[in-house]
C-alpha cells in the first residue's frame, strides 16, 4: 500500500491570481496531475507539492 500525499491545486483567474485552492490527497504525482487537469474549466490551474510547482494546466479557450 502506497502512502497518501497532499498536493495543492490553485485555480487562477484571468490575471493569474489565485481564485481558489483545492487540496488533493493522492497516492502519487500522476494521480494528482489527473485530478488537477479536471479542474481546468475556463481557468488555468497550477499543481503544487508544498513549495514546489509540479505542473501548470492551461485553460481551454
ABEGO torsion letter per residue (X at the ends): XBBBBBBBBBBBBAAGBBABBBBBBBABAAAAAAAAAAABBGBBBBBBBEABBABBBBBBX
